[in-house]
Amino acid sequence: MTEIHKDLSKHPCFNPAMKGQAGRVHLPVAPNCNIKCNYCDRKYDCVNESRPGVTSTILSPEQALVYMGKVLEKEPRITVAGIAGPGDPFANGEATMETMRLINKNYPQMILCLASNGLAIGPYIPELAELNVSHVTITINAVDPEVGARIYSWVRDGKVAYHGRQAAELLLSRQLAAVKALKAHGITVKINSILIPGINDQHILKVAETMQGLGADLFNCMAMFPNVGTPFGTIREPSKEEVGALRTEAEKFLPQMRHCTRCRADAVGLLDQDRTEEMRGCLSACAQLPPLPPEIRPYVAVATMEGVLVNQHLGEANRFQIYERKGDEYLLKEERLAPKVGGGLQRWTSLARVLNDCRAVLVSGVGETPREILEKGGVRPVEMGGFIVDGLKAIYEGANVAPLQKRKKSCASGGCVGSGGGCS
């Protein structure tokens, strides 16, 4: 992807001189999280709190694109589009990456920014660089697993949940690798460290020193915000004096961020002129928008084994061929990988996002649950057999697909046409 010139100095979180001149919008497209911090309480609809992990609603990538346009109409000084939860962006990898693709394509001058715990970001880093994502924040609260084991209740990698020291070791190894990889791809890295009295207050300087060795660019020591009901809910909030003194010491290793406002996951506006409350109604309205209509979905996806026939069950397809119409011809545009088998409903939600620019998907069979989820996402599943070109012609010309449908029963009618191994 061609690199677009952006004025990276206009990121208000990384350049304090910009905090009254340039703003940011956080797009809340990432509800799920893959770790459990003992200080965290993620509230999706609390309008009275301003802290990380809080948002009034969740957007799809397409809704986030519409919201981006509305935000810029109200506040043209926005220079940064970021994703900071309310969970972790890469526990919601498909939604996060599709949002970045859409913003990069439609607002190429916008600075793209992400905030993550670092556990699952690794595989996405090459594409992040291709998409011109220039700033990434990784929250690292410990570089000693013994300390980390006291901070995290669990760490989930795929379907496996880890606890105690094992969880802390896994998270730390991924975080260190992530910082190295981000810097190798030329991405600016900020490290957030949450100061927790009695837990890691004597350890923060070691975090800063270690991050200096990995080439991190900026360090943000943040006071823990006590959340009632969490394991750390009774630990006091560090004073401004404590945080300030620690920042002064940590500055021996890395430049310090001293103007952090502990933003919500749906924050919008300048750092010193927040407009989140003002934009809440617009955010909620965008969250109710329907999927893209067929006329602006140019492609059709096909589940096929050899590229000639429609002959794969939706649940068994590990990739889809994507076709488009050019005049009287149907051209293969690309192939897209399907989400991995497993994961239940999340798999089909992710697939709907993978195929979000497709008006239909041609398959030999489809179950009732994935059918409902795809249709809700605006993708029409079409069960058929025979040649791909016949299916494409029927879809693009609005013809009846009934003559193409196979006689054997479909999943939806109680008879699976696949092996049954891919629907989980």
VEXLUMZA-510087 format. One record per atom (N, C-alpha, C): residue in one letter; x, z, y. Coordinates in steps of 0.001 Angstrom, whole numbers, plus 500000, padded with zeros to 6 digits. Each point is the difference from the previous one (the first is absolute). Layout:
<sites>
AXZY;...
</sites>
This chain:
<sites>
M500835500000498815;M499165500000501185;M500879500000501247;T499643499154500962;T500794499883501218;T499948501297500801;E501152500448500414;E500061501234500780;E499498499751501411;I499117500872500467;I499439499910501350;I500740500978500894;H500397499543501173;H500685500898500933;H499013501021500558;K500359501249499899;K499176501083500531;K500880500902500839;D499407500588501013;D500729500946500833;D499900501375499340;L500947500303499124;L499948501236499223;L500228501244500846;S500447499811501238;S500185501157500878;S498665500603500420;K498906499264499761;K498680500465500434;K499270500808498926;H500758500626499114;H499403500935499040;H500082501401500596;P498866500577500417;P500052501269500745;P500488501187499179;C499888499928498668;C500457501115499176;C501516499992499840;F500589498820500060;F501445499868499831;F500728499906501347;N499256499780501076;N500585499895501333;N499170500829500968;P500426501231500311;P499195500887500848;P499723499436501380;A500820499078500482;A499758499399501317;A498717499183500013;M499498499630498826;M498816499149499891;M498702500777499814;K500064501330499856;K498795500730499586;K498866499930501026;G500310499699501255;G498953499848501001;G499737498558500368;Q500654499073499292;Q499865498586500335;Q499501499149498836;A500336500387498783;A499617499239498821;A499297500937499017;G499017499452499291;G499213500842499106;G500034499535498561;R499300500751499150;R499937499693498568;R498572500160499517;V499695499302498914;V498750500209499292;V500332500232498538;H499417501032499426;H500133500269498579;H498764499450499297;L500223499168499002;L498909499366499257;L499777500774498699;P498902500732499874;P499790500882498832;P499484499248498779;V500908499340499294;V499624499189498840;V500496500605498685;A500626501180500060;A500670500569498815;A499463501395499674;P498873500097499305;P499406501320499737;P500679500810498897;N500630499342499043;N500555500716498843;N501413500490500261;C500378501092499331;C501369500497500106;C500558500246498607;N501320499903499870;N500646500142498697;N500839501267499884;I499946500856501009;I500629501319499894;I499048501023500621;K500203501266499648;K499200501081500589;K500938501002500634;C500037499983501342;C500818500945500746;C499229501299500168;N500685501102499918;N499328501305500071;N499494500351501386;Y500337499175501008;Y499498500254501350;Y498903499028500407;C499689499030499143;C499153498877500407;C498536500220499642;D499134499629500936;D498560499969499775;D499492498721500641;R499730498989499182;R499587498701500543;R498490499989500202;K499589499972501248;K498580499935500339;K499693498620500566;Y499019499346499399;Y499710498620500374;Y499054499897501191;D499248501061500284;D498947499860500999;D499962501139501014;C501130500659500167;C500033501100500957;C500346499459501390;V499040500026500911;V500229499430501333;V500621501009500952;N500127501251499563;N500476501043500905;N501462500380499778;E500674499294499097;E501397500307499730;E500884498803500326;S501161500291500560;S500968498943500293;S501303500342499300;R500164499465498795;R501191500242499193;R500062498938498925;P501156499814499383;P500111499018498913;P499032500306498856;G499529498959499342;G499101500163498865;G498531500010500364;V499687499857501287;V498612500054500451;V499571498644500532;T498821499558499612;T499398498797500566;T498491500127499919;S499301499275500847;S498545500064499977;S499399499004499024;T500779499026499523;T499491499027499038;T501165499228499394;I499701499176499006;I500982499149499341;I499622498543500229;L500988499156500258;L499781498574500206;L500568499199498837;S499401498840499731;S500623499016499121;S500998499207500838;P500907499249499383;P500937499197500797;P499300499031500956;E498930499371499549;E499278499060500853;E499329500721501163;Q499457501174499731;Q499400500796501078;Q501067500473500984;A501179500325499480;A501100500423500861;A500414498880500946;L499966498757499532;L500342498866500853;L499006499865501149;V498720500133499697;V498981499942501056;V500196501145500988;Y500232501189499467;Y500205501178500851;Y501217499815500902;M501066499398499465;M501189499730500802;M499639499199501245;G499173498975499835;G499588499190501141;G499198500800501001;K499104500867499521;K499186500824500897;K500877500980500778;V500979500561499321;V500915500948500656;V500755499322501129;L500513498803499753;L500768499295501022;L499144499587501188;E498711499765499778;E499101499721501120;E499890501214500919;K499938501180499392;K499867501237500769;K501326500486500574;E501089499808499238;E501298500534500410;E501079498965499702;P500216499057500923;P500986498934499764;P501442500481499971;R500243501262500341;R501362500530499962;R500429500419498589;I499108499841499023;I500375500295498612;I501065499008499544;T501115500512499535;T501102499150499520;T500327500224498530;V499420501047499405;V500348500383498633;V498738500146499161;A499994499354498847;A498958500211498995;A500643500690498805;G499488501170499648;G500606500767498922;G498981500469498982;I500493500346498821;I499170500619498964;I500636501330499656;A499224501067500183;A500510501346499756;A498966500818499238;G499339499369499041;G499077500756499172;G498551499594500177;P499131500996499683;P500249501446499901;P500737500451498740;G500168499101499024;G500827500307498838;G501382499417500197;D500527499365498971;D501288499318500140;D499781498497499897;P500599499214500903;P499786498551499964;P500270499367498644;F500960500534499245;F500387499322498770;F499395500638498757;A499097500944500211;A499046500377498965;A498779499088500123;N500036499153501026;N498962499011500290;N500692498677500326;G500915499603499102;G500910498908500305;G499323498695500366;E498969499589499270;E499354498713500271;E499354500000501377;A499270501079500328;A499339500066501304;A501022500036501125;T501070500751499809;T501034500099501031;T500663498650500249;M500414499339498932;M500713498733500167;M499087498915500560;E498746499968499578;E499090498991500527;E499748500240501488;T499907501262500399;T499835500313501422;T501206499527500803;M501200500268499492;M501204499550500688;M500053498473500082;R499594499326498929;R499988498527500020;R499051499478501070;L498814500586500052;L498994499531500953;L500437500246501443;I500540501176500275;I500426500306501376;I501189499133500377;N500953499830499087;N501175499181500294;N499604498552500282;K499018499493499256;K499567498616500178;K499232499803501301;N499111500929500323;N499097499819501130;N500528500602501304;Y500909500962499911;Y500594500614501189;Y501514500056499813;P500655498846500010;P501425499936499631;P500925500778500917;Q499566500308501224;Q500854500756500901;Q499880501515499801;M499035500426499176;M499763501420499798;M501115500611499158;I500534501134500434;I500974500744499204;I499263500637498832;L500520499832498791;L499361500542498807;L500764501223499508;C499251501045499670;C500600501298499706;C499243500659498854;L500713500739499163;L499399500707498873;L500589501392499892;A499192500952499518;A500476501358499741;A499656500363498568;S501002500395499213;S499813500205498567;S500793501204499519;N499604500514498832;N500813501044499366;N501165499406499214;G500010498671499825;G501132499335499367;G499929499858498492;L499004500600499361;L499958499978498539;L499833498591499439;A499102499206500575;A499647498713499399;A500292498808500908;I500725500199501074;I500259498914500939;I501006498982499469;G500881500405499092;G501125499178499579;G499685498553499676;P499050499723499091;P499739498603499626;P499483499129501140;Y499487500617501042;Y499404499250501103;Y501002499674501117;I501177500602499965;I500927499870501128;I500410498560500292;P500317499166499009;P500346498609500341;P498901499268500754;E498737500178499575;E498921499324500726;E499771500621501369;L500187501298500127;L499878500629501322;L500959499340500984;A501220499748499542;A500972499334500872;A499550498581500329;E499447499289499028;E499510498637500238;E498846499992500993;L499207501062499987;L498854500102500904;L500377500539501370;N501289500169500238;N500492500480501290;N499585501441500301;V499772500799498954;V499804501439500211;V501348500560500436;S500053500541501197;S501291500365500600;S500290501490499999;H498953500833499868;H500193501447500086;H499265500684498843;V500711500857499289;V499396500769498915;V500426501459500139;T499025500887499855;T500273501440499996;T499830500530498588;I500989500740499523;I499925500646498689;I500024501513500229;T499032500701499448;T499970501463500111;T500804500608498859;I501094500646500343;I500882500635499020;I500197501451500419;N499449500898499221;N500024501423500359;N501107500780499310;A500670499366499042;A501062500701499271;A500894498987499311;V501277500316499913;V500935499198499205;V500585500839498870;D499388501118499744;D500327500872498871;D498723500165499186;P499976499578498735;P498775500103499199;P499454501415499892;E500865500997500080;E499506501379499940;E499118500309501205;V500384499494501145;V499177500185501199;V498751499129499907;G500180498755499581;G498864499093499893;G498943500494499034;A500419500672498931;A499052500501499007;A499045501030500595;R500405500644501083;R499134500978500654;R499020499341500973;I500275498753500370;I499199499312501023;I498894499144499393;Y500249499441498809;Y499056499036499418;Y499321500580498761;S498672499937499979;S499244500451498826;S500166499030498842;W499949498689500306;W500204498978498977;W500410498694500643;V500577499151499180;V500381498640500392;V499496499078498901;R499210498991500380;R499424499109498998;R500651498630500089;D500614499580498892;D500613498672499909;D499190499186499007;G499214499051500481;G499077499293499129;G498929500956499515;K499882500140498679;K499001500912499441;K500585501352499613;V501296500171500188;V500668501226499554;V500213500942501185;A499558501236499849;A500185501014501037;A501141500938499600;Y500893500252500953;Y501137500881499771;Y499848501250500864;H500583501092499528;H499900501266500717;H501379500648500105;G500091500965500920;G501208500795500121;G501242499191500339;R501119500405499432;R501269499355500312;R500000498531499596;Q499361499681498893;Q499957498609499541;Q499315499111501046;A498930500503500588;A499300499247501040;A500888499810501224;A500671501076500397;A500857499936501182;A501180499060499783;E500562499997498805;E501131499109499705;E499570498536500048;L498843499703499425;L499503498623500018;L499760499532501434;L499307500821500772;L499696499629501380;L501275499791500803;L500946500916499870;L501237499897500764;L500782498741499626;S500084499691498727;S500756498809499591;S499378498742500593;R498670499930500030;R499319498839500570;R500208499953501517;Q499973501154500640;Q500183500043501456;Q501390499530500406;L501010500489499306;L501373499601500325;L500184498497499788;A499451499488498900;A500103498573499729;A499254499188501054;A498870500533500456;A499202499287500999;A500738499888501322;V500603501083500444;V500733499956501270;V501144498992499908;K500737500020498899;K501092499037499820;K499488498559500033;A498902499742499285;A499472498638499923;A499441499540501342;L499322500878500702;L499462499641501311;L501123499619500957;K501056500776500003;K501130499694500888;K500698498707499562;A500072499758498699;A500614498764499514;A499219498774500442;H498710500173500266;H499157498902500472;H499861499986501520;G500786500805500682;G500014499974501459;G498821500671500666;I499325500906499309;I498832500688500544;I500418501329500611;T499481500297501184;T500287501270500674;T499269501127499282;V500708501088499708;V499444501093499205;V500010501301500791;K498832500610500078;K499877501349500561;K499693500958498856;I500603501160500031;I499751501029498995;I499167501117500628;N498850500268499420;N499217501178500373;N500321501140499048;S500237501185500528;S500172501193499176;S499094501092500541;I499141500509499133;I499061501040500394;I500685501356499872;L500110500716501106;L500640501313500017;L499006501054499500;I500333500631498858;I499111500975499365;I500734501336499930;P499625500963500839;P500698501291500018;P500040500652498616;G501201500451499625;G500172500678498726;G500120499073498809;I499835498706500221;I500057499041498899;I501195499058500174;N500038499279501116;N501104499044500205;N500635500119501377;D499719501076500715;D500541500144501365;D501521500104500007;Q500592500474498909;Q501454500077499918;Q500601498743499361;H499160499019499752;H500416498820499240;H499909498706500817;I499309500042501130;I499743498800500804;I501300499323500431;L500997500771500371;L501258499401500450;L500671499216498876;K499853500478498771;K500545499266498859;K499267498671499814;V498701499998500256;V499234498758499932;V500529499010501032;A500197500496501226;A500488499129501075;A501382499438499666;E500866500844499470;E501364499553499660;E499952498927498905;T499162500233499008;T499892499034498900;T499452498670500502;M499012500058500874;M499404498770500526;M500983499232500884;Q500855500734500700;Q501057499330500771;Q500885499182499068;G500319500574498854;G500847499302499040;G499365498745499433;L498658499924500020;L499298498828499488;L499724498965501082;G500348500340501256;G499829499032501077;G498685500071500738;A499229501081499832;A498740500140500725;A500254499968501507;D498983499599500752;D500168499771501436;D499509501141500876;L498981500729499548;L499364501003500846;L499483501120499120;F499993501212500545;F499566501176499238;F498929500733500788;N498919500364499320;N498890500689500648;N499695501281499244;C500449501103500537;C499686501310499440;C498632500423500551;M499029500154499115;M498627500304500407;M499588501377499510;A499293500724500846;A499482501301499603;A498849499830499016;M500008500769498925;M498882499971499068;M498731500480500687;F498908499307499738;F498694500404500517;F499271500740498880;P499781501317500130;P499358500751498912;P498551499551499798;N499663499638498772;N498638499618499652;N499406501048499071;V498941500655500463;V499360501052499211;V499524499436498670;G500269500740498931;G499570499566498680;G501066499285499205;T501110499633500651;T501114499381499287;T500977501089499561;P500899499728499045;P500961501021499565;P500846500568501135;F500255499189501033;F500791500477501134;F499122500368501192;G498714500201499748;G499068500267501100;G500247501290500741;T500688500938499375;T500257501288500661;T501391500065500627;I500795498954499835;I501323499966500642;I499805499655501475;R500682500708500872;R499824499792501434;R500557498648500443;E499476499489501095;E500517498780500592;E501287500308500774;P501061499260499797;P501247500244500738;P499784499845501503;S500702500815500767;S499865499944501457;S500738498783500560;K499654499639501225;K500690498892500671;K501476500308500162;E500318501283500223;E501393500388500164;E500775499811498699;E499399500350498877;E500657499822498705;E500249498523499712;V498981499198500243;V500134498570499748;V501056499398500924;G499967500416501276;G500961499472500960;G501430500339499641;A500213501224499565;A501353500423499625;A500493499227498784;L499117499784499049;L500393499266498797;L500296498535500321;R499226499429500903;R500268498626500414;R501374499875500658;T500343500985500804;T501306499973500658;T501127500016498973;E499841500814498959;E501009500052498943;E500032498693499201;A498800499471499701;A499919498774499194;A500525498793500756;E500056500101501312;E500478498875500809;E501489499731499770;K500693500932499392;K501390499766499626;K500105498856498977;F498889499761499316;F500002498983498946;F499247498736500385;L498829500147500624;L499166498848500334;L499284500209501325;P499706498931500744;P499164500119501193;P498652500621499625;Q499465500791500914;Q498786500756499723;Q498790499434500746;M498861499998499314;M498729499688500653;M499418501313500511;R499789500079501301;R499498501235500600;R498609499834500625;H499395498836499822;H498712499767500665;H498889499675499004;C500161500429498733;C498998499729498970;C498700500738500320;T498870499316499816;T498690500611500273;T499214500280498717;R500639499898498840;R499356500272498703;R498674499239499906;C500102498686500020;C498833499123500130;C499104500016498765;R498711499806500258;R499020499773498947;R500254498649499328;A499362499806498854;A500127498731499289;A499206498884500651;D499159500343501000;D499250498986500747;D500293500058501500;A501175500536500346;A500370500158501409;A500112498644500692;V499641499980501288;V500109498765500781;V500213500357501462;G500829499203500675;G500268500211501417;G501464500309500266;L500297500378501242;L501344500443500347;L500211501415499481;L501245500373499774;L500263501345499489;L499515501078500960;D500086499724501311;D499548500995500964;D498664499617500638;Q499298499045499379;Q498666499620500468;Q499205499506498792;D499692500932499110;D499363499643498735;D498554499571500222;R499579498959499245;R498642499481500140;R499261499994498658;T500457500862499087;T499397500045498671;T498518500336500065;E499640500997500793;E498596500400500126;E499165498861500570;E500532499329501000;E499282498893500639;E499754498852499029;M500948499755499090;M499895498862499090;M499311500354498677;R499539501237499859;R499427500422498713;R498766499186499632;G499147499731500956;G498806499213499715;G500343498596499547;C500996499403500638;C500449498663499616;C500595500010498600;L500786501031499700;L500599500132498676;L498915500093498930;S498974500816500249;S498913500162499032;S499222498707499820;A499787499282501101;A499276498727499915;A500780498981499179;C501309499954500191;C500823499054499232;C499996500359498514;A499894501288499689;A499982500434498602;A498730499554499276;Q498984499600500752;Q498739499547499409;Q499906498485499894;L501036499284500450;L499947498551499984;L499951499476498565;P499220498943499742;P499945499420498650;P501260499209499696;P500210499634498739;P501160499167499647;P499952498654500704;L501139499307500012;L500067498681500609;L499009499057499331;P499253499197500762;P499057499047499402;P500742498863499315;P499335499285499062;P500666498932499240;P500616498914500857;E499370499671501138;E500502498876500787;E501379500249500594;I500446501262500076;I501353500252500484;I500884500587498890;R499564499757498752;R500814500308498823;R500352498652499370;P501161499455500286;P500281498606499627;P500364499758498542;Y500250501053499221;Y500595499792498682;Y499058500376498855;V500369499539498811;V499331500384498756;V501081500410499013;A499821501158499370;A500953500497499013;A499548499593498603;V500966499797499108;V499695499546498641;V500824500800498992;A499311500486498958;A500678500661498881;A500212498959498901;T501246499603499806;T500304498927499064;T501311500270499286;M500097499555498768;M501230500206499230;M501012498878500193;E499498498771500240;E500927498873500081;E499816499142501239;G499024500359500868;G499823499257501235;G499102498787499903;V499289499868498886;V499081498867499831;V498570500483499801;L499834501014499155;L498680500518499658;L499784501396500573;V498748500330500261;V499623501381500311;V499814500694498662;N500975500806499595;N499977500524498633;N500576501409499876;Q499929500771501087;Q500433501399499923;Q498915500920500527;H499859501112499296;H499106501075500428;H500623500685501223;L499174500419500924;L500516500639501219;L500941501151499676;G499602500843499044;G500794501190499689;G501319499703499327;E500154498786499451;E501222499659499276;E500941499115500805;A499536499543501148;A500847499140500834;A501039500842500727;N501282499659499834;N501040500726500728;N500421499274501276;R499437498801500203;R500232499258501234;R498863499012500190;F499827499564501214;F498946499049500327;F500595498808500745;Q499541498801499659;Q500346498828500778;Q499024499903501171;I500539499699501169;I499198499932501222;I499935498541500459;Y498772499490500095;Y499783498605500379;Y499345499903501374;E500259498863500672;E499324499682501250;E499588498534499982;R498991499670500809;R499550498610500069;R500611499315501214;K500575498845499769;K500538499160501068;K499353498624499866;G499000499740500838;G499271498741499877;G499247499964498692;D500274499021499158;D499345499878498701;D500842500558498870;E501111500634500348;E500903500514498977;E499972501521499953;Y500315500541498818;Y500117501440499818;Y501462500295499658;L500665500723500874;L501442500198499887;L500326501444499630;L500967500167499101;L500475501328499649;L500883500512501130;K499567501067500626;K500735500560501138;K501096500960499541;E499665500895499077;E500961501015499569;E499463500728498776;E500813500880499442;E499554500930498972;E500142501417500536;R499041500860499673;R500044501392500443;R499912500914498790;L500814501031499995;L499974500977498927;L498756500860500102;A499428500339498863;A498866500916499946;A500511501436499980;P499190500959500448;P500394501407499858;P500225500338498524;K500848500954499744;K500333500375498633;K498780500535499265;V499980499764498684;V498922500523499165;V499999501519500061;G498819500579500051;G499865501445500150;G499621500344501422;G499657501234500225;G499658500423501356;G498515500003500287;G499183499543499029;G498560500084500168;G499495499213501194;L499115500632500768;L499367499326501132;L501017499534501029;Q501104500743500128;Q500999499642501000;Q500579498613499713;R500095499642498708;R500531498685499657;R499128498896500580;W498697500153499890;W499106498947500474;W499913499985501523;T500094501168500605;T500048500061501466;T501248499296500508;S501127500236499319;S501243499328500383;S499892498497499797;L499348499565498905;L499855498572499755;L499144499347501084;A498955500688500438;A499171499455501077;A500829499760501250;R500992500856500219;R500855499825501174;R501011498878499781;V500522499899498766;V500925498910499692;V499327498646500230;L498700499930499688;L499255498741500105;L499098499969501238;N500357500757501020;N499093500155501143;N499764498717500788;D500855498994499840;D499782498734500694;D499422498936499059;C499514500436498836;C499401499085499021;C498481500174499991;R499294498901499990;R498539500081499969;R499471500226498592;A500804499656498994;A499575500164498610;A501217500137499105;V499776500534498800;V501028500033498965;V499362499469498726;L500615498987499397;L499501499370498786;L500636500674498787;V499174500522499093;V500479500749498845;V499166499631498783;S500536500278498812;S499215499766498785;S499060501156499709;G500268501163500594;G499135501155499822;G500350501080501000;V499027500864500294;V500211501080500964;V499031501131499689;G500474501229500110;G499160501162499771;G499113500305501200;E498980500825499761;E499035500292501058;E500634500760501163;T500860500978499683;T500605500795501077;T500919499167500893;P500967499244499439;P500819499161500883;P499172498957500745;R498941499492499361;R499136499038500694;R499409500624501272;E499474501198499863;E499372500663501152;E501013500262501101;I501202500444499617;I501005500320501006;I500484498738500711;L500226498928499238;L500433498749500615;L498933499435500920;E498753500029499560;E498920499478500835;E499853500808501276;K500152501303499896;K499946500842501191;K501125499651500959;G501144499570499449;G501130499597500828;G499913498566500479;G498900499305499658;G499811498635500479;G500540498916499102;V500475500366498781;V500545499025499056;V498971499789498885;R499573498773499794;R498972499697498997;R500641499699498649;P499798500831498979;P500515499686498667;P499101498949499340;V500587498943499468;V499250498933499342;V500502499870498570;E499130500297499030;E500352499855498594;E499742498560499565;M501009499394499424;M499858498610499585;M501062499644498970;G499863498820499423;G501025499435499142;G500238498565500424;G501037499385499465;G500260498609500326;G501099499834501031;F500006498810500608;F501089499642500896;F499905500710501350;I501164500418500517;I500073500662501301;I499398499130501089;V500313498698499972;V499553499121501075;V498480499936500073;D499320500121498859;D498539499982500016;D499453501257500671;G500622501117499710;G499574501245500647;G500249499978501492;L501167499509500411;L500323499923501428;L499001499104500729;K499665498867499386;K499058499075500623;K498642500663500194;A499548500735498985;A498706500677500101;A500004501059501104;I501074500759500110;I500060501058501010;I500051499412501405;Y500893499052500223;Y500172499460501351;Y498821499139500449;E499297499387499053;E498862499155500371;E498670500732499892;G500053501270499611;G498779500788499915;G499084499573498872;A500561499436498940;A499202499504498886;A499666501121499020;N499093499711499105;N499602500947498972;N501106500129498955;V500448501223499746;V501074500205499026;V499462500250498603;A498685500069499845;A499411500316498694;A500457499044498903;P500089498682500253;P500449499103498929;P501425500271499526;L500787500704500809;L501383500280499633;L500151501299499221;Q498944500816500000;Q500107501314499384;Q500007499893498482;K500787500875499381;K500153499988498547;K498746500565499340;R499710499567498815;R498806500442499302;R500120501430499484;K501231500408499672;K500153501348499444;K499665501037501064;K499643501175499550;K499588501042500923;K501171500456500858;S499671500375501230;S501018500514500910;S500084501512499881;C501013500581500640;C500118501459500025;C498758500619500613;A499535499357501086;A498868500559500735;A498746500071499148;S499904499146498982;S498814500004499165;S500227500707498665;G501143500641499870;G500223500851498849;G500918499454498932;G500545498809500193;G500925499447499008;G501278499547500649;C501071500765499827;C501257499670500664;C500588498715499436;V500478499114500901;V500585498742499554;V501524500075499955;G500547501131500340;G501441500187499929;G500348500878498818;S501245500425499948;S500443500854498899;S499586501438500196;G499554500329501225;G499621501383500287;G501152500874500411;G501179499429500135;G501175500804500302;G500364500099501449;G499260499313500871;G500444499973501382;G499033500537501021;C498903500613499565;C498958500413500949;C500181501399500534;S500965500743499486;S500150501391500427;S500561500065501388;
</sites>
